[in-house]
Amino acid sequence: MIMEGRRTFGFLLTLVVTFAIAPLMAIAFYTFMKDGQLDVSQINRMFANERMWHTLGNSVLLGVLVIVGTTIVAFPMALIRTKTSLYKYDWLDIILTIPFMTPPYIGSMGWILFMQNNGFLQQLFPSAAWVTESFFSLFGMVMIMSLHLFPFLYLMLKNTLLRINGSFLDAALIFGRSSWRNWTKIVLPLVVSSYVLGSLLIFIKTLAEFGTPATFGSRIGFQVFTTEIHSYLSRWPVDISMATSLSLFLLSVCLVIWYFQNLIGRKYTYSVLSGKTPAIREIKDQWYVKLGSWLFVGIVILLSIGIPYFSIIVTSLQKVRGDGLQAGNFSFASYQEVFTSGSAGLSAFLNSVVFSVITAVVTAIIGLLIALYIKKGETKKQQILDFFSLMPNIIPGIVFVVGLIMFWNAPWLPATIYNTKAMVVVTYCVLFLPYSVQYIKSSLSQLDSSIFQSTAIFGRSSWAVYRHIIIPLLMQGILAGMMMTFIISMRELVAGLLILPPSVETGATFIYSQFEQGNVGVGMAVAVITVAMTVIFMFLLDWLQKRGGHADA
């Protein structure tokens, strides 16, 4: 087959190394080399900087507290969706994933608008003004990030609980165990490995998060690694060497955590499925269980979706923010301004759409080639390519962005795309390639090897097999990967802040700058349009995956 030769491996490896590995090597080079000589003084300067240790402490503390926050929300939610009569409502999963798909900086802005002095909370309930001061603290930041990240842990726990079929508990009951001992001795040990894996990923995602620390953290004076790296590159005097040193340190921390996450995954993952399909059991709850379950789900939806979305929608519709919530103070003027030909908001939004569409197409093509080569990852070459292509998923985006700046700004390059729009597309492609690779690999894993064998028997050429059989069968995964890449690209903030050419803005940077400058109405109008587009694409993605499932069946 065409996608199995040495030339194919060489081409794909060159592609991945040039765009994904070279930036990381550039960070190491600028950290350890000076005037062509090995120099560790920069590392010493970083470790001698008390601010770095303070930032490290803040990042670790935030990561631990967010794990606690997501657990408080995700674990009861997973139990409710698997052990109560609410298991029937699959639409709840789509609703509960909306917070995760909402750009974190937009969610933070919604909470800030709601909780700040003279915000929506004080306008609705003046007696609740005392809550404001308590909210603008580390507690508020942890709460916002936990409400954004909990769907990730919830889906992992829910899927694990669904895989533990009733036969395990039935066997324990036969041997005279109580229900409580069933839970502590059987269910919880089987859930622990998934919980630890999910918690470590939550920790990495918290360390890599930029949007919430940049919007909310800056207001409470809580600096973390990502905002510290950004500040060294964006404030005068620019300190590139300190930014690369911090990036390398953050990269090392994430790789160590990722290593332990893989180690735990290999050693403590148990098989809980057998060839026998478990019988579907009807669940009948007591009225108080049902009431408590709906109450918990309602509170979570209110806090994670209701309040931030209420704030950004109402703000986008207000004529004068100072006039508050009163009749006659609402209009679509902000939306009219956004859709006015030549306006800054429309230009920024269209830039985002164009960059995201190009990124989705390019990553789909590269992801298809990589997935076709990797297949099940049985050889060393396939495993190497698989690892390199998925690296952007485990490394903070700001580290890659700093590396790309260093690499494409190198004086020895004969030509560069730095400071051009092409740089934006290349950065997006590097950051979001794993989504296409994962979706297409997932579709490819569903193809039986007999398809390839039958085409060989009928003497089809390799190109004909790919054109008429394999690619059409993978089209559902290709489209799903393109949609996810488009959604994520539309919300990207940190890359836009650091690499956009002068006078070019994307929707994310426009929303951020408008919020920082106090022109909130137009910025929130662009935010509402972006979020609405994200939600529509989420439903399309869900429909596409269900359609694919029916087709496979």
N, C-alpha and C positions, 0 to 999 in steps of 0.2 A: 504493500500500500504506500501511497505517496507520503503520508505523514509519519512514516516509521524510519526514514533514512537518516544517515549521519548529517547530511547537509541540512535537513529540516531541524535537527537538534541544534546544530551550530548556528543556524539563522535565528531560531527562537531564543537560544541562550544569549546570543549577542544583543538581541532586542531587549531582553529583560535586564541584562547586566548594564547596558548603556543607560536605560531610563530608570531602573529601580535600585541597582547596586552601586553604580558610579556616584550618585549623590551621597550615599552613606560613606563611601570611601573619601569623598571630598571633605566631609565633616572631619573625619579622622586625620586627613592630611593637614588641614588648616589648624587643627588642634595641636598636633605633635610636631609639625615641621615649621621652621622659620629660617628664611634665607638659605634653603637647601640643606639645613642641618636639623638633626633630631633635637627637639627642644620641649622639655616637660614643664617649663616655667609657667606656662599658661594653666596647666592642670594644678600646679602648686598655688597659683594665684586664686584659682577658683575655690580650692579647698580651704584657703586661708580667709576667704570672704565669709564673714558671719552671716551676711544676707542670704548666701546660698543655703547654709544649714537651716536658717529660719524658714526659707521657702520649701526646703525638703520636708521639714517638720510639718508645715502647713499642708503640703500635698499628701503626705502619708496620713495625717489626721483626717483630712477630708475624705480620702479613699476609704478609711476604716468606718467613719461615720456614715458614709453613703451606703456601704454594705449593710450596716445595721438598719438604715432607713428603708432600703429596698426590700430587706428581709421582712420587716414589719408589714409591708404592703403585699409583697409577692407571695409569701408562704400561705397566709389565710386565703388569698385569692385563688391560688392553685387548689387548695382543699375544697373551697366552695365550688369551683368549676369541675371537680372530679367526684366529690363525695356527697353532693346535694343535688336536688332536682334541677338546679341551674345548669347542670351539664348539658341539657338539651339545647340551650341557646347559643349556637355557634356564632351568631352575629356579635356576641359580646367580645369575642377575641379580636374582631376587626376594630371595635370601639376602643378596646384596651391597648391596641398597638398604636393608636393615633398619637399619644404622648411621645412615644419613642421616635415616630416619624416626623414630629414637629421639630423644626430647628430649635436647639436649646436656647439660643440667644433670644428668639421670639417668645418662648415660654417665660424666660426671665423678665423680659420687658413687660409682658402681660402682668406678672406678679408685682413688679415695681409700680406700674401704673395703678394697680388695685390697692396696694398697701401703703404707698407713700403718703406724706402729709397732704391733706386735702384730696386724697385719692378716692377711688370709687367706694372703698369700705367706709371711709369717714362720711362720704356724701349719703350713703345708704343708712349707716348706723353711726351717728355722731358720737355716741357713748363708747364706741369701740376704738377711740383714738389711742388709748394706751397700748393697744396691740402693736402699733406701728414700730415703736422703738424696739420692742422685743423681737419683731420679725427681721429688722435689718441688722442681722448678726449672723454668726456662723450657723445658728439653728435654721434661719431662713434659707441660707445657701444649700445646706444639706437637704432640707425639705424639697427645694426646687429640683435639685439634681436627682434625688431619690424618686420623685414623681415622674421624672423624665426617663430614668433607666429601669424602673421596676418591671416593665413589660418583658425585658430581656430575661430576667431571672424567673419571672412568672411562667413564661412559655417553657423554659427548661424544666422547672419543677412539675409543671402540669403534664408534660409529655412523659416524664419519669413515672409519675403516679398512675398515668393511664396504662403504662406498660406492665405495672405490677398487677397481674390479674388476680381475681378472687381465689384461685386455687391455693395460693400461698397461705392466705388467711384461713381458708377452709381446712387445710391440713393442720394448721396450728390449733384450730378449734377442736378437731377430732382428738388431738392429744391433750385436751383439757386446758388450754391456755385461755386466759381472759382476754377481752377485747383490748384492754389497756396494755397488757404484755405483748399482744400481737403487734400493736403499734410501735412499742419501744424496742422489741426484739427483732421484728421483721421489716416493717415499713421504713422506719427511720434510718436504719443502716443502709437500706437500698437507696434511700434518697440522698444520704450524706454526700456521696461522691459527686452527684449532679450539682448539689448545693455548693460544694467547695469549688468545683470547676466554674460554675456561674459567678460565684463571689470573686474569684480571681480575675475573671474577665471584666466584672464590674469595676474592680480596683484599677485595672489597666485603662478602661474607658474613662474613669474619673481622672487619672493622671494625665490622659491625653486630651481631656476636654478643654476647650478654649472659650466657647461662647458664653456660658454662665459665669465663669470667673472674670471674663472681660467686662460683662455688663453689670452683674450683681456684686461680684467680688471687689471690683474697683470702688464701689460705693461704700463698702465697709472696711476697706483697707486690707483685704485678705489676698495676698499675692501667692500664686502657685507657679510651678515650673513653666507652664505654657505662657502665662502672661509675662513672666520674667524674661523669657527668651524674646517675646515680641517687643517688650520695652527696650531691650538692648539693641534691637534692630531699628526701632522706630523713633527713639528719642535722641536728641543731640547731647553729647557726642556719641555717634554710633560706635558700639563696641562689638565688632564681628567676632573677635577671638573668644570673648566671654560667651557670646551666643552659641558658637559652635561647641565650646566646652560643655555648656549646660545641655545642649542637644545630645552630645555624646553620652553624658551622664544619664539623661532621661532614657535614651535608647538602651543603655546597659541595664537599667532597672527593669524596663519592660521586657527585655529578652530573658532576664533571670526569672521574672514572674512567669513568663510564658513557658520556660523550661519546666518549672515546678508544676505548672498547670498540666503540661503533657505527661509528666511523670505520674502525677496523681491519676490522670485519665487512664493511663495504661495499667496501673497497679490495682486501682480500686473501682473499676467498672465491672459490674456483674451482669451475666446474661439472665434476663427475666422473661424472655419469650420462648415458647416451645412451639412445636408444630401444630399443637391443638389450639384452635381458635376459641378464646374464652367466650362464654355465653354472655349476652347483654342482659344486665340486671336492671330491673325497674327500681328506681329510688323514690320512696315516699317519705317526705319530711314531716316532722311536727310543725305546727304553724309558727312557733317561735323560732325554729331553725330557719324556716323560709324567710320570715320577716327579718331576722338578723342578717341573713345572707344578702338579701336585697338592699338592706340598709348599708352594709359595708361596701357593696359594689357601687351604690349611689354616691356615698361619700368620696370614694376614690375617683369616680368619674367627675364629680363636682370639683375636686381639688386639682386633678391632673388635666382636665379639659375645660370644664365649665368656667372657672375663674380666669385663667389666662386668655381663653378665646373670647369671653365676654369683654375683657378689658381692651383687647386689640380691635375687636369689631366696633365697640362703642366709640373708642378714640378715633377710629378712621371715619366715623360718621358725624363727629362733633364739629360745629362751626367754630365755636370759641371754647377752648378747654377750661378757661377760668369760670365760665358760666355754669359748668357742671351738668348734672343730669336734670334737665328741665325741658318741658315741651317747647318746641320752636328752635331748639339748639342743635337740630340734626339736619344734615343734608348729605348729598353725594358729591359735594364740591371737591373733596380730596381725590375721589375716584375720577372725576372729570379732569382734574389737573394731571393725574397719572396718565390718562389716556389721551391727553392733548398732544397732537403731533409735535415732535421736537422737544418735549419736556424731558427733564433729567430723569424722572422716575420711569417714563416709558423707555427711554434709551437704555437705562440700567437693566430693566426687566428683559428687554429684547436681547441685550448682550448675554444675560444669563441663559435665555432660551437657546440662542445660537451656540454658545459654548457647550451647553449640556447636550444638545442634539449631536454635535460633532463628536463629543466625548463618548456618547452612547454608541454611535456607529463604529468609531475606531476601536473602542474596547471590545465590542461584539466581534469584530473581525479577528483581532489579536486573541481574544479569549477563546474563540472557536478553534483557531489553529493550535493554541496551547492545550485545550481540553482534548482535542483529537489525538495529540501526541501523548499526553499523559495517560489517557484511558483509566485503568485501575491502579496506576502507579506501581507496577510490579518490578520494574528495573531501577537501577541506581540513577540512570539518566532521567527517567520519568519522575523519580522522587525529588531529584535536585531541582528540576524545572518547576515542579509543583510547589516546592518550598519557596523558591525565589518569587514565583508569581503571586503567592499569598502573603508575602512579607508586609506589604503595605497595610494589611489588616491588623497586624499586631504591633506596628510601630506608630507612635503618635504622628498625626498629619503635619504638625509644625516642624518636626524633625526632618521629614522628607522635604518640606518646603525650604527650610534652611539649606539642606544639602543640594537641592536643585539650584538655588541661587548661587551657592558656592561653585557648583560644577559648571553651570552655563555662563558664569561671570569670570571663568578662569582666563588669564591673559594668554595662555598658550593655544587656546582654541582658534582655528583659522576663521571660523564664523560662529555667530551665536544667535540664539533666538531670545536672549534676555531682553526684557523691556519691550516685548512685542506681544500681540494677542496669541501667537502660536505658543508662547511660553505658558499661557493660561491653560490652553488645551492639553499640552504635554503634562503639566502638573496634575490636572484633573484625571488624565488617563492613568498616570502612575498611581494616584491615590485610590482610584475606583476600579482598576482592572480586576481585583479579586472577586468582585460581585459577578461579573460576566463569566469568569472562569468557573466559579462555584455553581452558578445556575446551569451552565451548559454541561459541566461534569455530572451534575445530578441527572439531567435528561439522558446523557450518554450511558449512565450506569443502568438505566432501565431498558436499554436495547440488548436483546439476547444475541449471543455470539452466532446463533444459527442464521441471523440475517446476513452477516458477513460471509459465512460459509456458502449459503445458497447463491449469493451474487457471484462468488468465485466459481461455483459449479456451472453457472450459466454464461461464464466467460465475459462478463462485463469488464470494461476498462475501469481503472481506479477513478478517473474523473467522472465517468458516468455513474459510478456507485455513489460518489459524494454528492453529485448534482441532483440525481433523481431519487435517491433513497435516504442517505444518512442526514444530509442537511434538512430536507423536509421533515424528517422525524425529530430533529433537534430544534425545529423552529420555535416550539413553545418555550423551551429553555432560553433560546437566544432572545426572544422578545421579552421574557421576564427579566433577564439580565439587563437588557437595554432600558426597560422601564425603571428598574431599581437604580441604575446608574444615573439616569436622567433626574430622578427624584433627589438623590444625594447631591448631585452636582448643582442643582438649583439652590441648595441651601448652604453651600460651602462658603465659609466666612474667612478663616485664617489665611487660606491661600490667596484669596482676593486682596486682603489687606496688605500682603507683603509683595505680591508679584505683578499686580495690575499695572500696565503702562500709565503714564500721566494722562489725566483727563478721561480715563476709561473707568467706568463703575459697573458692578454687577448688582443684581437685586439685593444680595446679602449685604454688600458694603454700603449700598444706598440706604437700606433700612438702618444699619448701624450708625452711619454718619448723621442721618436725620434725627435719630433718637438722641445722639450725643449733643447735637446742636439745638435741640428743643423744638424742632419742626416735626412734631410727633405724628400729626394727622396724615400727611402724605406718606410718611414712612410706614405707618400702620396699614394704610390702604394697600401698599405694595406687599406688606406681610400677609394680609388677608388673601390677596390674590395668589401668592405663593403657596400658602397653606391649603387653600381650596384646590389648587392644582395638584398638590401632593395627595390630598384625600381622594380625589377622583382617580388618580393613578393607582392608589392603593386598592381601591375597589376593582379597577381593571385588572390589576395583578392577581387579586384573589380569584376573580372570575376566570382568568386565563389558566391559573393553576388547577382550579376545579375542572375546567374544560379539558385540560390535559389529562387529569386523573380519569375522567370518564372515557376519554379516547383510548387511554391505555387499557382500561378495563374491557 
